[in-house]
Amino acid sequence: MSTMCLMGFDALTPKFNEICARLHAMHFDRFDYAAFKVMTLFEDQGARCAVNNRALTSHVHATVLSSWTAYRCVANAHEHPMYEAYSELKILARQAAHLLSKYSTVGMEENLLKEMLAREDLLQYPQ
């Protein structure tokens, strides 16, 4: 599952599995999942993001964050270990997206060709 979540980049798998194990140990449930999903969708990313209604986006994010902190009975969400794991998952997602972008612009064909040329058994033709 982790390979699929990370768009096939196995190098990120150990960190992903470690974060998932921590979330599981903290009894991460479907309500946490829903809150994190909505907060991610309505996250204001500043100037990098073209949002039509920034005020509404910020309001929805703040409302869901407030509801989640009430659900988890914590005073400050940013200090909760589960929120820290959520932040780490966002960083991991950005790393996977960066790798995907890098490999799609460099050209997978070029890397595939290099791999094929490096394997001598593929170059041996029957006579």
N, CA, C and O atoms as a printed pandas DataFrame, in Angstrom:
     atom_number atom_name residue_name chain_id  residue_number  x_coord  y_coord  z_coord
0              1         N          MET        A               1    0.815   -1.184    0.000
1              2        CA          MET        A               1    0.000    0.000    0.000
2              3         C          MET        A               1    0.865    1.255    0.000
3              4         O          MET        A               1    0.544    2.227   -0.684
4              5         N          SER        A               2    1.958    1.244    0.761
5              6        CA          SER        A               2    2.773    2.451    0.857
6              7         C          SER        A               2    3.353    2.855   -0.490
7              8         O          SER        A               2    3.462    4.046   -0.782
8              9         N          THR        A               3    3.728    1.874   -1.324
9             10        CA          THR        A               3    4.273    2.194   -2.635
10            11         C          THR        A               3    3.247    2.915   -3.486
11            12         O          THR        A               3    3.586    3.843   -4.220
12            13         N          MET        A               4    1.998    2.495   -3.392
13            14        CA          MET        A               4    0.946    3.144   -4.154
14            15         C          MET        A               4    0.706    4.560   -3.640
15            16         O          MET        A               4    0.533    5.481   -4.438
16            17         N          CYS        A               5    0.691    4.746   -2.340
17            18        CA          CYS        A               5    0.488    6.081   -1.760
18            19         C          CYS        A               5    1.606    7.028   -2.134
19            20         O          CYS        A               5    1.384    8.232   -2.263
20            21         N          LEU        A               6    2.793    6.505   -2.307
21            22        CA          LEU        A               6    3.959    7.335   -2.603
22            23         C          LEU        A               6    4.271    7.376   -4.092
23            24         O          LEU        A               6    5.383    7.732   -4.480
24            25         N          MET        A               7    3.312    7.018   -4.923
25            26        CA          MET        A               7    3.431    7.075   -6.378
26            27         C          MET        A               7    4.609    6.243   -6.894
27            28         O          MET        A               7    5.251    6.610   -7.878
28            29         N          GLY        A               8    4.885    5.128   -6.226
29            30        CA          GLY        A               8    5.911    4.207   -6.692
30            31         C          GLY        A               8    7.322    4.505   -6.231
31            32         O          GLY        A               8    8.247    3.803   -6.640
32            33         N          PHE        A               9    7.532    5.505   -5.405
33            34        CA          PHE        A               9    8.878    5.855   -4.961
34            35         C          PHE        A               9    9.205    5.108   -3.671
35            36         O          PHE        A               9    8.894    5.561   -2.570
36            37         N          ASP        A              10    9.838    3.958   -3.840
37            38        CA          ASP        A              10   10.141    3.070   -2.716
38            39         C          ASP        A              10   11.093    3.681   -1.698
39            40         O          ASP        A              10   11.106    3.258   -0.542
40            41         N          ALA        A              11   11.881    4.654   -2.094
41            42        CA          ALA        A              11   12.841    5.264   -1.171
42            43         C          ALA        A              11   12.135    5.962   -0.010
43            44         O          ALA        A              11   12.713    6.117    1.066
44            45         N          LEU        A              12   10.897    6.381   -0.223
45            46        CA          LEU        A              12   10.145    7.081    0.816
46            47         C          LEU        A              12    9.332    6.129    1.696
47            48         O          LEU        A              12    8.741    6.558    2.687
48            49         N          THR        A              13    9.299    4.860    1.347
49            50        CA          THR        A              13    8.472    3.880    2.048
50            51         C          THR        A              13    8.790    3.735    3.535
51            52         O          THR        A              13    7.858    3.717    4.339
52            53         N          PRO        A              14   10.056    3.629    3.944
53            54        CA          PRO        A              14   10.316    3.463    5.384
54            55         C          PRO        A              14    9.751    4.609    6.228
55            56         O          PRO        A              14    9.173    4.366    7.288
56            57         N          LYS        A              15    9.910    5.829    5.778
57            58        CA          LYS        A              15    9.392    6.978    6.529
58            59         C          LYS        A              15    7.870    6.934    6.564
59            60         O          LYS        A              15    7.269    7.202    7.604
60            61         N          PHE        A              16    7.241    6.598    5.442
61            62        CA          PHE        A              16    5.786    6.505    5.380
62            63         C          PHE        A              16    5.276    5.445    6.356
63            64         O          PHE        A              16    4.325    5.685    7.100
64            65         N          ASN        A              17    5.907    4.285    6.349
65            66        CA          ASN        A              17    5.496    3.202    7.251
66            67         C          ASN        A              17    5.693    3.581    8.715
67            68         O          ASN        A              17    4.889    3.211    9.570
68            69         N          GLU        A              18    6.765    4.320    9.002
69            70        CA          GLU        A              18    7.029    4.761   10.374
70            71         C          GLU        A              18    5.942    5.735   10.838
71            72         O          GLU        A              18    5.459    5.638   11.966
72            73         N          ILE        A              19    5.562    6.663    9.977
73            74        CA          ILE        A              19    4.503    7.626   10.324
74            75         C          ILE        A              19    3.173    6.896   10.517
75            76         O          ILE        A              19    2.438    7.181   11.462
76            77         N          CYS        A              20    2.870    5.963    9.628
77            78        CA          CYS        A              20    1.619    5.194    9.751
78            79         C          CYS        A              20    1.582    4.391   11.044
79            80         O          CYS        A              20    0.537    4.293   11.687
80            81         N          ALA        A              21    2.712    3.820   11.424
81            82        CA          ALA        A              21    2.775    3.055   12.679
82            83         C          ALA        A              21    2.530    3.968   13.879
83            84         O          ALA        A              21    1.834    3.589   14.821
84            85         N          ARG        A              22    3.098    5.162   13.841
85            86        CA          ARG        A              22    2.864    6.115   14.932
86            87         C          ARG        A              22    1.397    6.518   15.002
87            88         O          ARG        A              22    0.827    6.587   16.091
88            89         N          LEU        A              23    0.777    6.785   13.849
89            90        CA          LEU        A              23   -0.645    7.140   13.831
90            91         C          LEU        A              23   -1.496    5.996   14.374
91            92         O          LEU        A              23   -2.434    6.218   15.140
92            93         N          HIS        A              24   -1.165    4.787   13.976
93            94        CA          HIS        A              24   -1.896    3.613   14.457
94            95         C          HIS        A              24   -1.768    3.487   15.977
95            96         O          HIS        A              24   -2.740    3.176   16.665
96            97         N          ALA        A              25   -0.569    3.729   16.490
97            98        CA          ALA        A              25   -0.341    3.644   17.940
98            99         C          ALA        A              25   -1.125    4.716   18.700
99           100         O          ALA        A              25   -1.457    4.533   19.871
100          101         N          MET        A              26   -1.417    5.832   18.032
101          102        CA          MET        A              26   -2.194    6.915   18.663
102          103         C          MET        A              26   -3.696    6.747   18.435
103          104         O          MET        A              26   -4.478    7.650   18.731
104          105         N          HIS        A              27   -4.095    5.588   17.907
105          106        CA          HIS        A              27   -5.507    5.271   17.649
106          107         C          HIS        A              27   -6.133    6.216   16.622
107          108         O          HIS        A              27   -7.245    6.713   16.802
108          109         N          PHE        A              28   -5.394    6.447   15.552
109          110        CA          PHE        A              28   -5.896    7.231   14.423
110          111         C          PHE        A              28   -7.152    6.547   13.898
111          112         O          PHE        A              28   -7.140    5.342   13.649
112          113         N          ASP        A              29   -8.233    7.298   13.728
113          114        CA          ASP        A              29   -9.486    6.691   13.283
114          115         C          ASP        A              29  -10.061    7.428   12.078
115          116         O          ASP        A              29   -9.438    8.347   11.546
116          117         N          ARG        A              30  -11.241    7.023   11.660
117          118        CA          ARG        A              30  -11.846    7.596   10.452
118          119         C          ARG        A              30  -12.200    9.068   10.625
119          120         O          ARG        A              30  -12.247    9.807    9.641
120          121         N          PHE        A              31  -12.449    9.506   11.849
121          122        CA          PHE        A              31  -12.739   10.921   12.089
122          123         C          PHE        A              31  -11.469   11.760   11.920
123          124         O          PHE        A              31  -11.509   12.858   11.366
124          125         N          ASP        A              32  -10.349   11.230   12.401
125          126        CA          ASP        A              32   -9.065   11.901   12.183
126          127         C          ASP        A              32   -8.776   11.975   10.686
127          128         O          ASP        A              32   -8.358   13.012   10.171
128          129         N          TYR        A              33   -9.005   10.860    9.998
129          130        CA          TYR        A              33   -8.769   10.804    8.557
130          131         C          TYR        A              33   -9.602   11.857    7.831
131          132         O          TYR        A              33   -9.086   12.587    6.984
132          133         N          ALA        A              34  -10.883   11.933    8.163
133          134        CA          ALA        A              34  -11.765   12.903    7.508
134          135         C          ALA        A              34  -11.316   14.333    7.795
135          136         O          ALA        A              34  -11.300   15.172    6.895
136          137         N          ALA        A              35  -10.954   14.609    9.040
137          138        CA          ALA        A              35  -10.500   15.958    9.399
138          139         C          ALA        A              35   -9.222   16.316    8.650
139          140         O          ALA        A              35   -9.110   17.417    8.110
140          141         N          PHE        A              36   -8.266   15.407    8.611
141          142        CA          PHE        A              36   -7.002   15.686    7.928
142          143         C          PHE        A              36   -7.217   15.852    6.428
143          144         O          PHE        A              36   -6.576   16.687    5.791
144          145         N          LYS        A              37   -8.110   15.064    5.877
145          146        CA          LYS        A              37   -8.389   15.163    4.445
146          147         C          LYS        A              37   -8.994   16.526    4.108
147          148         O          LYS        A              37   -8.569   17.173    3.151
148          149         N          VAL        A              38   -9.980   16.960    4.884
149          150        CA          VAL        A              38  -10.621   18.254    4.625
150          151         C          VAL        A              38   -9.638   19.393    4.881
151          152         O          VAL        A              38   -9.596   20.356    4.114
152          153         N          MET        A              39   -8.845   19.296    5.953
153          154        CA          MET        A              39   -7.859   20.349    6.220
154          155         C          MET        A              39   -6.839   20.453    5.091
155          156         O          MET        A              39   -6.398   21.549    4.746
156          157         N          THR        A              40   -6.469   19.325    4.524
157          158        CA          THR        A              40   -5.528   19.342    3.409
158          159         C          THR        A              40   -6.161   19.981    2.179
159          160         O          THR        A              40   -5.522   20.768    1.481
160          161         N          LEU        A              41   -7.416   19.639    1.920
161          162        CA          LEU        A              41   -8.107   20.214    0.762
162          163         C          LEU        A              41   -8.301   21.720    0.893
163          164         O          LEU        A              41   -8.268   22.442   -0.104
164          165         N          PHE        A              42   -8.501   22.193    2.115
165          166        CA          PHE        A              42   -8.773   23.612    2.342
166          167         C          PHE        A              42   -7.579   24.340    2.968
167          168         O          PHE        A              42   -7.753   25.328    3.681
168          169         N          GLU        A              43   -6.399   23.856    2.704
169          170        CA          GLU        A              43   -5.206   24.490    3.247
170          171         C          GLU        A              43   -4.815   25.677    2.376
171          172         O          GLU        A              43   -4.719   25.556    1.155
172          173         N          ASP        A              44   -4.594   26.805    3.002
173          174        CA          ASP        A              44   -4.157   28.001    2.287
174          175         C          ASP        A              44   -2.648   27.919    2.129
175          176         O          ASP        A              44   -1.908   27.967    3.112
176          177         N          GLN        A              45   -2.199   27.795    0.895
177          178        CA          GLN        A              45   -0.771   27.641    0.639
178          179         C          GLN        A              45   -0.127   28.952    0.214
179          180         O          GLN        A              45    0.938   28.947   -0.403
180          181         N          GLY        A              46   -0.751   30.061    0.533
181          182        CA          GLY        A              46   -0.175   31.373    0.253
182          183         C          GLY        A              46   -0.151   31.709   -1.221
183          184         O          GLY        A              46   -1.071   31.372   -1.966
184          185         N          ALA        A              47    0.898   32.369   -1.629
185          186        CA          ALA        A              47    1.006   32.867   -3.003
186          187         C          ALA        A              47    1.134   31.748   -4.030
187          188         O          ALA        A              47    0.859   31.963   -5.210
188          189         N          ARG        A              48    1.551   30.549   -3.595
189          190        CA          ARG        A              48    1.724   29.433   -4.533
190          191         C          ARG        A              48    0.400   28.884   -5.026
191          192         O          ARG        A              48    0.365   28.153   -6.016
192          193         N          CYS        A              49   -0.675   29.217   -4.364
193          194        CA          CYS        A              49   -1.968   28.604   -4.658
194          195         C          CYS        A              49   -2.939   29.640   -5.216
195          196         O          CYS        A              49   -3.068   30.740   -4.678
196          197         N          ALA        A              50   -3.611   29.278   -6.289
197          198        CA          ALA        A              50   -4.617   30.161   -6.880
198          199         C          ALA        A              50   -5.980   29.779   -6.324
199          200         O          ALA        A              50   -6.654   28.894   -6.852
200          201         N          VAL        A              51   -6.378   30.455   -5.254
201          202        CA          VAL        A              51   -7.652   30.177   -4.599
202          203         C          VAL        A              51   -8.602   31.316   -4.911
203          204         O          VAL        A              51   -8.244   32.487   -4.780
204          205         N          ASN        A              52   -9.817   30.971   -5.326
205          206        CA          ASN        A              52  -10.798   32.001   -5.659
206          207         C          ASN        A              52  -11.306   32.729   -4.426
207          208         O          ASN        A              52  -11.467   33.949   -4.456
208          209         N          ASN        A              53  -11.558   32.012   -3.351
209          210        CA          ASN        A              53  -12.110   32.623   -2.150
210          211         C          ASN        A              53  -11.245   32.237   -0.953
211          212         O          ASN        A              53  -11.539   31.284   -0.231
212          213         N          ARG        A              54  -10.185   32.993   -0.765
213          214        CA          ARG        A              54   -9.215   32.693    0.293
214          215         C          ARG        A              54   -9.841   32.762    1.686
215          216         O          ARG        A              54   -9.483   31.981    2.568
216          217         N          ALA        A              55  -10.776   33.698    1.885
217          218        CA          ALA        A              55  -11.422   33.839    3.197
218          219         C          ALA        A              55  -12.229   32.590    3.541
219          220         O          ALA        A              55  -12.167   32.100    4.668
220          221         N          LEU        A              56  -12.981   32.078    2.575
221          222        CA          LEU        A              56  -13.771   30.868    2.802
222          223         C          LEU        A              56  -12.854   29.673    3.055
223          224         O          LEU        A              56  -13.108   28.866    3.949
224          225         N          THR        A              57  -11.797   29.566    2.271
225          226        CA          THR        A              57  -10.844   28.471    2.438
226          227         C          THR        A              57  -10.245   28.484    3.838
227          228         O          THR        A              57  -10.179   27.449    4.500
228          229         N          SER        A              58   -9.814   29.648    4.282
229          230        CA          SER        A              58   -9.230   29.770    5.624
230          231         C          SER        A              58  -10.256   29.458    6.708
231          232         O          SER        A              58   -9.937   28.818    7.710
232          233         N          HIS        A              59  -11.495   29.916    6.498
233          234        CA          HIS        A              59  -12.554   29.671    7.483
234          235         C          HIS        A              59  -12.852   28.174    7.620
235          236         O          HIS        A              59  -12.957   27.655    8.730
236          237         N          VAL        A              60  -12.984   27.494    6.491
237          238        CA          VAL        A              60  -13.266   26.048    6.531
238          239         C          VAL        A              60  -12.114   25.320    7.220
239          240         O          VAL        A              60  -12.349   24.464    8.073
240          241         N          HIS        A              61  -10.886   25.644    6.865
241          242        CA          HIS        A              61   -9.723   24.994    7.470
242          243         C          HIS        A              61   -9.713   25.219    8.981
243          244         O          HIS        A              61   -9.522   24.277    9.750
244          245         N          ALA        A              62   -9.920   26.468    9.403
245          246        CA          ALA        A              62   -9.910   26.795   10.837
246          247         C          ALA        A              62  -11.045   26.099   11.583
247          248         O          ALA        A              62  -10.861   25.642   12.711
248          249         N          THR        A              63  -12.212   26.020   10.958
249          250        CA          THR        A              63  -13.361   25.368   11.592
250          251         C          THR        A              63  -13.107   23.874   11.788
251          252         O          THR        A              63  -13.382   23.326   12.856
252          253         N          VAL        A              64  -12.587   23.226   10.760
253          254        CA          VAL        A              64  -12.307   21.790   10.859
254          255         C          VAL        A              64  -11.186   21.541   11.867
255          256         O          VAL        A              64  -11.252   20.587   12.642
256          257         N          LEU        A              65  -10.165   22.385   11.861
257          258        CA          LEU        A              65   -9.075   22.240   12.826
258          259         C          LEU        A              65   -9.594   22.401   14.255
259          260         O          LEU        A              65   -9.208   21.650   15.151
260          261         N          SER        A              66  -10.465   23.377   14.458
261          262        CA          SER        A              66  -11.060   23.596   15.780
262          263         C          SER        A              66  -11.911   22.401   16.209
263          264         O          SER        A              66  -11.856   21.973   17.362
264          265         N          SER        A              67  -12.691   21.870   15.279
265          266        CA          SER        A              67  -13.524   20.697   15.583
266          267         C          SER        A              67  -12.661   19.485   15.902
267          268         O          SER        A              67  -12.981   18.701   16.795
268          269         N          TRP        A              68  -11.564   19.337   15.167
269          270        CA          TRP        A              68  -10.675   18.203   15.414
270          271         C          TRP        A              68  -10.019   18.319   16.786
271          272         O          TRP        A              68   -9.907   17.324   17.503
272          273         N          THR        A              69   -9.581   19.528   17.160
273          274        CA          THR        A              69   -8.971   19.692   18.486
274          275         C          THR        A              69   -9.984   19.412   19.591
275          276         O          THR        A              69   -9.630   18.865   20.636
276          277         N          ALA        A              70  -11.245   19.784   19.364
277          278        CA          ALA        A              70  -12.291   19.471   20.348
278          279         C          ALA        A              70  -12.513   17.963   20.417
279          280         O          ALA        A              70  -12.668   17.407   21.505
280          281         N          TYR        A              71  -12.531   17.297   19.260
281          282        CA          TYR        A              71  -12.716   15.848   19.212
282          283         C          TYR        A              71  -11.589   15.133   19.954
283          284         O          TYR        A              71  -11.829   14.167   20.679
284          285         N          ARG        A              72  -10.367   15.610   19.771
285          286        CA          ARG        A              72   -9.198   15.000   20.414
286          287         C          ARG        A              72   -8.944   15.538   21.822
287          288         O          ARG        A              72   -8.033   15.075   22.507
288          289         N          CYS        A              73   -9.746   16.513   22.256
289          290        CA          CYS        A              73   -9.620   17.106   23.600
290          291         C          CYS        A              73   -8.213   17.652   23.860
291          292         O          CYS        A              73   -7.599   17.359   24.886
292          293         N          VAL        A              74   -7.726   18.439   22.923
293          294        CA          VAL        A              74   -6.413   19.066   23.080
294          295         C          VAL        A              74   -6.570   20.581   22.995
295          296         O          VAL        A              74   -7.473   21.089   22.331
296          297         N          ALA        A              75   -5.685   21.283   23.672
297          298        CA          ALA        A              75   -5.753   22.748   23.676
298          299         C          ALA        A              75   -5.147   23.345   22.408
299          300         O          ALA        A              75   -5.670   24.314   21.858
300          301         N          ASN        A              76   -4.038   22.759   21.947
301          302        CA          ASN        A              76   -3.344   23.293   20.782
302          303         C          ASN        A              76   -3.047   22.154   19.813
303          304         O          ASN        A              76   -2.246   21.268   20.114
304          305         N          ALA        A              77   -3.687   22.180   18.664
305          306        CA          ALA        A              77   -3.533   21.097   17.691
306          307         C          ALA        A              77   -2.098   20.947   17.222
307          308         O          ALA        A              77   -1.627   19.830   17.008
308          309         N          HIS        A              78   -1.400   22.060   17.062
309          310        CA          HIS        A              78   -0.047   22.025   16.503
310          311         C          HIS        A              78    0.955   21.336   17.420
311          312         O          HIS        A              78    2.041   20.965   16.975
312          313         N          GLU        A              79    0.614   21.161   18.674
313          314        CA          GLU        A              79    1.505   20.470   19.607
314          315         C          GLU        A              79    1.125   19.001   19.806
315          316         O          GLU        A              79    1.825   18.268   20.503
316          317         N          HIS        A              80    0.029   18.576   19.200
317          318        CA          HIS        A              80   -0.415   17.187   19.346
318          319         C          HIS        A              80    0.436   16.288   18.442
319          320         O          HIS        A              80    0.668   16.637   17.284
320          321         N          PRO        A              81    0.902   15.148   18.939
321          322        CA          PRO        A              81    1.741   14.251   18.131
322          323         C          PRO        A              81    1.067   13.791   16.838
323          324         O          PRO        A              81    1.745   13.560   15.837
324          325         N          MET        A              82   -0.256   13.655   16.852
325          326        CA          MET        A              82   -0.952   13.226   15.641
326          327         C          MET        A              82   -0.899   14.324   14.572
327          328         O          MET        A              82   -0.766   14.035   13.383
328          329         N          TYR        A              83   -1.004   15.570   15.002
329          330        CA          TYR        A              83   -0.915   16.683   14.054
330          331         C          TYR        A              83    0.507   16.789   13.500
331          332         O          TYR        A              83    0.698   17.125   12.332
332          333         N          GLU        A              84    1.489   16.505   14.331
333          334        CA          GLU        A              84    2.879   16.494   13.868
334          335         C          GLU        A              84    3.077   15.409   12.805
335          336         O          GLU        A              84    3.775   15.628   11.815
336          337         N          ALA        A              85    2.466   14.248   13.011
337          338        CA          ALA        A              85    2.546   13.170   12.021
338          339         C          ALA        A              85    1.856   13.588   10.725
339          340         O          ALA        A              85    2.339   13.290    9.633
340          341         N          TYR        A              86    0.727   14.278   10.854
341          342        CA          TYR        A              86    0.011   14.808    9.687
342          343         C          TYR        A              86    0.912   15.762    8.906
343          344         O          TYR        A              86    0.958   15.705    7.678
344          345         N          SER        A              87    1.618   16.628    9.603
345          346        CA          SER        A              87    2.540   17.568    8.951
346          347         C          SER        A              87    3.668   16.823    8.244
347          348         O          SER        A              87    4.084   17.214    7.153
348          349         N          GLU        A              88    4.161   15.760    8.858
349          350        CA          GLU        A              88    5.210   14.949    8.235
350          351         C          GLU        A              88    4.694   14.253    6.980
351          352         O          GLU        A              88    5.426   14.121    5.999
352          353         N          LEU        A              89    3.437   13.805    7.004
353          354        CA          LEU        A              89    2.845   13.183    5.815
354          355         C          LEU        A              89    2.731   14.185    4.673
355          356         O          LEU        A              89    2.936   13.830    3.512
356          357         N          LYS        A              90    2.407   15.421    4.992
357          358        CA          LYS        A              90    2.329   16.452    3.949
358          359         C          LYS        A              90    3.702   16.695    3.324
359          360         O          LYS        A              90    3.815   16.878    2.112
360          361         N          ILE        A              91    4.736   16.696    4.153
361          362        CA          ILE        A              91    6.097   16.868    3.635
362          363         C          ILE        A              91    6.467   15.697    2.737
363          364         O          ILE        A              91    7.049   15.884    1.669
364          365         N          LEU        A              92    6.127   14.492    3.171
365          366        CA          LEU        A              92    6.402   13.292    2.381
366          367         C          LEU        A              92    5.657   13.337    1.048
367          368         O          LEU        A              92    6.204   12.948    0.016
368          369         N          ALA        A              93    4.421   13.806    1.068
369          370        CA          ALA        A              93    3.634   13.929   -0.165
370          371         C          ALA        A              93    4.283   14.921   -1.120
371          372         O          ALA        A              93    4.323   14.689   -2.328
372          373         N          ARG        A              94    4.789   16.024   -0.583
373          374        CA          ARG        A              94    5.474   17.007   -1.434
374          375         C          ARG        A              94    6.744   16.413   -2.032
375          376         O          ARG        A              94    7.074   16.683   -3.187
376          377         N          GLN        A              95    7.462   15.602   -1.247
377          378        CA          GLN        A              95    8.668   14.954   -1.760
378          379         C          GLN        A              95    8.328   13.992   -2.893
379          380         O          GLN        A              95    9.021   13.956   -3.910
380          381         N          ALA        A              96    7.261   13.211   -2.720
381          382        CA          ALA        A              96    6.838   12.275   -3.767
382          383         C          ALA        A              96    6.406   13.037   -5.014
383          384         O          ALA        A              96    6.735   12.632   -6.129
384          385         N          ALA        A              97    5.675   14.132   -4.840
385          386        CA          ALA        A              97    5.242   14.940   -5.984
386          387         C          ALA        A              97    6.442   15.555   -6.691
387          388         O          ALA        A              97    6.464   15.647   -7.919
388          389         N          HIS        A              98    7.436   15.976   -5.920
389          390        CA          HIS        A              98    8.649   16.545   -6.514
390          391         C          HIS        A              98    9.384   15.489   -7.337
391          392         O          HIS        A              98    9.829   15.764   -8.452
392          393         N          LEU        A              99    9.509   14.280   -6.784
393          394        CA          LEU        A              99   10.170   13.203   -7.522
394          395         C          LEU        A              99    9.405   12.861   -8.794
395          396         O          LEU        A              99   10.007   12.635   -9.843
396          397         N          LEU        A             100    8.085   12.823   -8.701
397          398        CA          LEU        A             100    7.272   12.540   -9.884
398          399         C          LEU        A             100    7.493   13.606  -10.944
399          400         O          LEU        A             100    7.653   13.292  -12.123
400          401         N          SER        A             101    7.502   14.851  -10.532
401          402        CA          SER        A             101    7.735   15.956  -11.461
402          403         C          SER        A             101    9.126   15.859  -12.078
403          404         O          SER        A             101    9.299   16.062  -13.279
404          405         N          LYS        A             102   10.104   15.551  -11.252
405          406        CA          LYS        A             102   11.487   15.436  -11.725
406          407         C          LYS        A             102   11.618   14.337  -12.770
407          408         O          LYS        A             102   12.219   14.542  -13.825
408          409         N          TYR        A             103   11.055   13.175  -12.475
409          410        CA          TYR        A             103   11.183   12.063  -13.407
410          411         C          TYR        A             103   10.338   12.247  -14.661
411          412         O          TYR        A             103   10.692   11.741  -15.726
412          413         N          SER        A             104    9.244   12.954  -14.549
413          414        CA          SER        A             104    8.417   13.148  -15.740
414          415         C          SER        A             104    9.027   14.199  -16.657
415          416         O          SER        A             104    8.791   14.160  -17.864
416          417         N          THR        A             105    9.808   15.142  -16.121
417          418        CA          THR        A             105   10.441   16.141  -16.977
418          419         C          THR        A             105   11.767   15.649  -17.528
419          420         O          THR        A             105   12.140   16.012  -18.644
420          421         N          VAL        A             106   12.494   14.825  -16.765
421          422        CA          VAL        A             106   13.760   14.285  -17.251
422          423         C          VAL        A             106   13.497   13.303  -18.375
423          424         O          VAL        A             106   14.257   13.233  -19.340
424          425         N          GLY        A             107   12.438   12.557  -18.249
425          426        CA          GLY        A             107   12.088   11.592  -19.280
426          427         C          GLY        A             107   12.387   10.181  -18.842
427          428         O          GLY        A             107   13.546    9.777  -18.747
428          429         N          MET        A             108   11.345    9.440  -18.579
429          430        CA          MET        A             108   11.514    8.055  -18.163
430          431         C          MET        A             108   12.117    7.232  -19.298
431          432         O          MET        A             108   12.812    6.247  -19.050
432          433         N          GLU        A             109   11.850    7.635  -20.550
433          434        CA          GLU        A             109   12.354    6.868  -21.690
434          435         C          GLU        A             109   13.878    6.821  -21.670
435          436         O          GLU        A             109   14.480    5.784  -21.945
436          437         N          GLU        A             110   14.492    7.951  -21.343
437          438        CA          GLU        A             110   15.943    8.030  -21.303
438          439         C          GLU        A             110   16.503    7.084  -20.247
439          440         O          GLU        A             110   17.477    6.376  -20.504
440          441         N          ASN        A             111   15.902    7.067  -19.073
441          442        CA          ASN        A             111   16.358    6.175  -18.010
442          443         C          ASN        A             111   16.136    4.716  -18.388
443          444         O          ASN        A             111   16.979    3.865  -18.107
444          445         N          LEU        A             112   15.018    4.427  -19.018
445          446        CA          LEU        A             112   14.728    3.065  -19.445
446          447         C          LEU        A             112   15.737    2.613  -20.492
447          448         O          LEU        A             112   16.213    1.479  -20.447
448          449         N          LEU        A             113   16.064    3.485  -21.425
449          450        CA          LEU        A             113   17.045    3.157  -22.453
450          451         C          LEU        A             113   18.407    2.869  -21.824
451          452         O          LEU        A             113   19.072    1.907  -22.209
452          453         N          LYS        A             114   18.823    3.681  -20.873
453          454        CA          LYS        A             114   20.102    3.455  -20.188
454          455         C          LYS        A             114   20.104    2.110  -19.477
455          456         O          LYS        A             114   21.100    1.389  -19.509
456          457         N          GLU        A             115   18.996    1.775  -18.838
457          458        CA          GLU        A             115   18.902    0.500  -18.133
458          459         C          GLU        A             115   18.977   -0.664  -19.114
459          460         O          GLU        A             115   19.634   -1.668  -18.839
460          461         N          MET        A             116   18.312   -0.532  -20.248
461          462        CA          MET        A             116   18.326   -1.606  -21.240
462          463         C          MET        A             116   19.721   -1.784  -21.825
463          464         O          MET        A             116   20.163   -2.911  -22.047
464          465         N          LEU        A             117   20.414   -0.685  -22.073
465          466        CA          LEU        A             117   21.759   -0.778  -22.635
466          467         C          LEU        A             117   22.753   -1.346  -21.634
467          468         O          LEU        A             117   23.742   -1.967  -22.024
468          469         N          ALA        A             118   22.503   -1.142  -20.371
469          470        CA          ALA        A             118   23.399   -1.651  -19.334
470          471         C          ALA        A             118   23.280   -3.159  -19.167
471          472         O          ALA        A             118   24.208   -3.805  -18.681
472          473         N          ARG        A             119   22.162   -3.713  -19.559
473          474        CA          ARG        A             119   21.954   -5.158  -19.400
474          475         C          ARG        A             119   22.385   -5.869  -20.676
475          476         O          ARG        A             119   21.710   -5.794  -21.703
476          477         N          GLU        A             120   23.493   -6.544  -20.600
477          478        CA          GLU        A             120   24.052   -7.208  -21.770
478          479         C          GLU        A             120   23.177   -8.342  -22.276
479          480         O          GLU        A             120   23.146   -8.609  -23.478
480          481         N          ASP        A             121   22.467   -9.012  -21.380
481          482        CA          ASP        A             121   21.659  -10.151  -21.805
482          483         C          ASP        A             121   20.538   -9.720  -22.750
483          484         O          ASP        A             121   20.052  -10.536  -23.534
484          485         N          LEU        A             122   20.124   -8.470  -22.692
485          486        CA          LEU        A             122   19.098   -7.989  -23.612
486          487         C          LEU        A             122   19.667   -7.700  -24.996
487          488         O          LEU        A             122   18.927   -7.639  -25.977
488          489         N          LEU        A             123   20.980   -7.523  -25.069
489          490        CA          LEU        A             123   21.613   -7.188  -26.341
490          491         C          LEU        A             123   22.084   -8.419  -27.107
491          492         O          LEU        A             123   22.520   -8.297  -28.251
492          493         N          GLN        A             124   22.006   -9.579  -26.511
493          494        CA          GLN        A             124   22.441  -10.812  -27.163
494          495         C          GLN        A             124   21.333  -11.333  -28.071
495          496         O          GLN        A             124   20.244  -11.674  -27.609
496          497         N          TYR        A             125   21.618  -11.387  -29.335
497          498        CA          TYR        A             125   20.638  -11.891  -30.300
498          499         C          TYR        A             125   20.976  -13.333  -30.655
499          500         O          TYR        A             125   22.148  -13.670  -30.823
500          501         N          PRO        A             126   19.960  -14.189  -30.773
501          502        CA          PRO        A             126   20.236  -15.585  -31.164
502          503         C          PRO        A             126   20.731  -15.641  -32.609
503          504         O          PRO        A             126   20.239  -14.912  -33.470
504          505         N          GLN        A             127   21.700  -16.506  -32.866
505          506        CA          GLN        A             127   22.267  -16.584  -34.212
506          507         C          GLN        A             127   21.817  -17.792  -34.950
507          508         O          GLN        A             127   22.211  -17.997  -36.098
